[in-house]
């Protein structure tokens, strides 16, 4: 199944803000999981879960930043 490219965003929505907030919350949670895993019982699963939370948080914030840059570019083109 082929994916079609997403259209440029029209505006910043509440869902966009929610994704940014959740992505930002995943970063300290991932660090906390890794620190607690080291303190209590170092396990591979603990490091994988903490690392996955960090990676997914960074990925979400990267995508949100890309979307916001795309939105700014689109608004800049409209004002010209």
N, CA, C and O of each residue as an XYZ file, in Angstrom:
320
protein
N       0.848     -1.173      0.000
C       0.000      0.000      0.000
C       0.898      1.242      0.000
O       1.754      1.400      0.870
N       0.695      2.098     -0.964
C       1.492      3.310     -1.081
C       0.898      4.425     -0.239
O      -0.319      4.592     -0.162
N       1.770      5.171      0.379
C       1.311      6.310      1.175
C       1.385      7.577      0.347
O       2.328      7.790     -0.416
N       0.396      8.394      0.509
C       0.420      9.708     -0.128
C       1.098     10.683      0.819
O       0.960     10.548      2.035
N       1.832     11.667      0.294
C       2.462     12.643      1.184
C       1.404     13.468      1.903
O       0.342     13.757      1.351
N       1.709     13.840      3.138
C       0.779     14.660      3.898
C       0.723     16.066      3.317
O       1.743     16.597      2.875
N      -0.448     16.665      3.314
C      -0.520     18.054      2.854
C       0.116     18.968      3.895
O       0.203     18.602      5.067
N       0.561     20.146      3.483
C       1.126     21.071      4.467
C       0.085     21.449      5.514
O      -1.105     21.523      5.207
N       0.523     21.687      6.740
C      -0.447     22.034      7.785
C      -1.074     23.396      7.527
O      -0.417     24.316      7.039
N      -2.321     23.507      7.852
C      -3.046     24.772      7.686
C      -2.835     25.683      8.890
O      -2.698     26.898      8.747
N      -2.810     25.071     10.098
C      -2.652     25.840     11.334
C      -2.159     24.903     12.424
O      -2.144     23.684     12.249
N      -1.764     25.471     13.533
C      -1.347     24.696     14.692
C      -2.601     24.263     15.440
O      -3.394     25.102     15.868
N      -2.779     22.967     15.596
C      -3.988     22.452     16.237
C      -3.692     22.025     17.667
O      -2.536     21.948     18.083
N      -4.754     21.751     18.406
C      -4.609     21.258     19.778
C      -3.905     19.904     19.787
O      -3.164     19.597     20.721
N      -4.129     19.100     18.760
C      -3.468     17.798     18.673
C      -1.965     17.976     18.477
O      -1.179     17.201     19.024
N      -1.552     18.981     17.708
C      -0.128     19.274     17.542
C       0.504     19.647     18.882
O       1.587     19.171     19.222
N      -0.176     20.491     19.629
C       0.330     20.908     20.944
C       0.411     19.708     21.877
O       1.377     19.574     22.628
N      -0.590     18.835     21.839
C      -0.576     17.630     22.669
C       0.599     16.733     22.313
O       1.249     16.192     23.207
N       0.882     16.565     21.037
C       2.028     15.750     20.610
C       3.340     16.349     21.088
O       4.242     15.615     21.492
N       3.462     17.665     21.051
C       4.673     18.331     21.522
C       4.840     18.115     23.024
O       5.934     17.795     23.489
N       3.765     18.289     23.777
C       3.826     18.108     25.231
C       4.167     16.666     25.586
O       5.016     16.426     26.445
N       3.516     15.704     24.936
C       3.802     14.301     25.227
C       5.225     13.928     24.835
O       5.879     13.165     25.546
N       5.710     14.450     23.727
C       7.097     14.198     23.327
C       8.075     14.763     24.341
O       9.082     14.132     24.664
N       7.776     15.960     24.843
C       8.643     16.582     25.845
C       8.597     15.816     27.165
O       9.605     15.759     27.870
N       7.464     15.232     27.515
C       7.361     14.451     28.747
C       8.058     13.093     28.637
O       8.491     12.535     29.645
N       8.167     12.570     27.435
C       8.818     11.269     27.250
C      10.314     11.334     27.532
O      10.906     10.339     27.951
N      10.926     12.483     27.310
C      12.374     12.602     27.522
C      12.755     12.414     28.992
O      13.583     11.553     29.287
N      12.186     13.185     29.926
C      12.557     12.947     31.323
C      12.093     11.575     31.834
O      12.733     10.982     32.703
N      10.979     11.080     31.288
C      10.517      9.753     31.697
C      11.508      8.673     31.265
O      11.788      7.746     32.025
N      12.033      8.790     30.060
C      13.021      7.830     29.586
C      14.286      7.863     30.428
O      14.840      6.818     30.770
N      14.748      9.080     30.766
C      15.931      9.210     31.615
C      15.648      8.628     32.995
O      16.488      7.926     33.558
N      14.474      8.914     33.540
C      14.092      8.392     34.855
C      14.065      6.861     34.860
O      14.525      6.237     35.816
N      13.539      6.265     33.817
C      13.493      4.804     33.735
C      14.913      4.230     33.716
O      15.193      3.241     34.393
N      15.797      4.844     32.950
C      17.173      4.349     32.875
C      17.878      4.519     34.219
O      18.578      3.607     34.660
N      17.710      5.661     34.876
C      18.349      5.898     36.175
C      17.823      4.926     37.218
O      18.599      4.360     37.988
N      16.513      4.730     37.247
C      15.936      3.789     38.222
C      16.368      2.352     37.925
O      16.570      1.564     38.849
N      16.507      2.014     36.670
C      16.983      0.683     36.309
C      18.407      0.481     36.816
O      18.736     -0.586     37.334
N      19.249      1.495     36.669
C      20.621      1.401     37.179
C      20.637      1.290     38.708
O      21.434      0.539     39.271
N      19.756      2.041     39.372
C      19.761      2.078     40.831
C      19.194      0.806     41.454
O      19.699      0.350     42.480
N      18.175      0.238     40.869
C      17.488     -0.898     41.483
C      18.057     -2.224     41.000
O      18.628     -2.983     41.783
N      17.903     -2.495     39.734
C      18.375     -3.771     39.183
C      18.630     -3.583     37.702
O      17.687     -3.578     36.909
N      19.883     -3.429     37.313
C      20.184     -3.235     35.887
C      19.737     -4.433     35.043
O      20.252     -5.541     35.191
N      18.785     -4.188     34.172
C      18.292     -5.224     33.275
C      18.255     -4.688     31.854
O      18.141     -3.484     31.623
N      18.351     -5.599     30.925
C      18.299     -5.216     29.511
C      16.942     -4.601     29.176
O      16.863     -3.608     28.453
N      15.885     -5.197     29.704
C      14.540     -4.695     29.415
C      14.361     -3.258     29.909
O      13.747     -2.438     29.225
N      14.893     -2.953     31.089
C      14.797     -1.588     31.612
C      15.498     -0.590     30.713
O      14.972      0.491     30.447
N      16.697     -0.953     30.240
C      17.427     -0.060     29.332
C      16.711      0.072     27.994
O      16.689      1.155     27.409
N      16.135     -1.003     27.512
C      15.410     -0.936     26.239
C      14.179     -0.041     26.341
O      13.911      0.761     25.446
N      13.435     -0.182     27.432
C      12.230      0.639     27.605
C      12.620      2.109     27.768
O      12.019      2.981     27.141
N      13.621      2.389     28.605
C      14.065      3.778     28.785
C      14.607      4.369     27.492
O      14.300      5.510     27.147
N      15.418      3.584     26.774
C      15.956      4.053     25.501
C      14.869      4.271     24.466
O      14.932      5.214     23.677
N      13.871      3.396     24.471
C      12.758      3.556     23.524
C      11.955      4.821     23.826
O      11.528      5.526     22.912
N      11.753      5.103     25.115
C      11.032      6.332     25.471
C      11.823      7.569     25.025
O      11.251      8.524     24.498
N      13.136      7.539     25.241
C      13.967      8.660     24.796
C      13.913      8.816     23.275
O      13.722      9.918     22.761
N      14.082      7.715     22.575
C      14.088      7.769     21.111
C      12.744      8.249     20.574
O      12.697      9.079     19.666
N      11.653      7.730     21.134
C      10.332      8.133     20.649
C      10.049      9.597     20.994
O       9.428     10.307     20.202
N      10.497     10.056     22.167
C      10.328     11.466     22.527
C      11.080     12.383     21.582
O      10.536     13.387     21.120
N      12.350     12.038     21.288
C      13.127     12.845     20.336
C      12.487     12.815     18.949
O      12.449     13.833     18.257
N      11.990     11.656     18.547
C      11.357     11.534     17.229
C      10.113     12.414     17.145
O       9.901     13.106     16.150
N       9.297     12.385     18.191
C       8.087     13.217     18.193
C       8.413     14.697     18.142
O       7.767     15.462     17.426
N       9.429     15.098     18.912
C       9.804     16.512     18.908
C      10.411     16.917     17.569
O      10.193     18.036     17.104
N      11.166     16.023     16.950
C      11.724     16.308     15.624
C      10.594     16.492     14.603
O      10.613     17.433     13.809
N       9.617     15.593     14.633
C       8.496     15.716     13.698
C       7.685     16.978     13.958
O       7.241     17.635     13.016
N       7.489     17.323     15.227
C       6.745     18.547     15.548
C       7.509     19.764     15.055
O       6.910     20.693     14.512
N       8.834     19.771     15.238
C       9.646     20.887     14.750
C       9.584     21.007     13.239
O       9.495     22.110     12.701
N       9.632     19.866     12.551
C       9.527     19.879     11.088
C       8.183     20.437     10.648
O       8.103     21.224      9.705
N       7.142     20.027     11.332
C       5.800     20.492     10.992
C       5.657     21.997     11.246
O       5.035     22.708     10.457
N       6.234     22.473     12.349
C       6.159     23.908     12.643
C       6.965     24.725     11.634
O       6.536     25.806     11.231
N       8.133     24.214     11.223
C       8.922     24.915     10.192
C       8.144     24.968      8.885
O       8.139     25.992      8.201
N       7.485     23.864      8.537
C       6.682     23.787      7.317
C       5.543     24.806      7.380
O       5.240     25.476      6.393
N       4.922     24.911      8.551
C       3.821     25.858      8.732
C       4.319     27.300      8.603
O       3.661     28.126      7.971
N       5.477     27.608      9.198
C       6.038     28.956      9.085
C       6.374     29.303      7.641
O       6.132     30.424      7.194
N       6.936     28.331      6.907
C       7.265     28.578      5.504
C       5.998     28.849      4.704
O       5.974     29.737      3.851
N       4.955     28.088      4.978
C       3.710     28.270      4.248
C       3.101     29.642      4.551
O       2.594     30.317      3.655
N       3.158     30.047      5.829
C       2.626     31.369      6.187
C       3.448     32.481      5.559
O       2.904     33.511      5.160
N       4.769     32.276      5.469
C       5.642     33.270      4.838
C       5.331     33.440      3.371
O       5.403     34.552      2.847
N       4.986     32.352      2.696
C       4.637     32.426      1.270
C       3.318     33.141      1.058
O       3.150     33.844      0.062
N       2.366     32.972      1.992
C       1.055     33.632      1.868
C       1.172     35.146      2.002
O       0.466     35.891      1.322
N       2.070     35.601      2.886
C       2.148     37.040      3.145
C       2.848     37.795      2.014
O       2.789     39.024      1.967
N       3.491     37.098      1.128
C       4.202     37.765      0.019
C       3.289     38.177     -1.083
O       3.738     38.746     -2.078
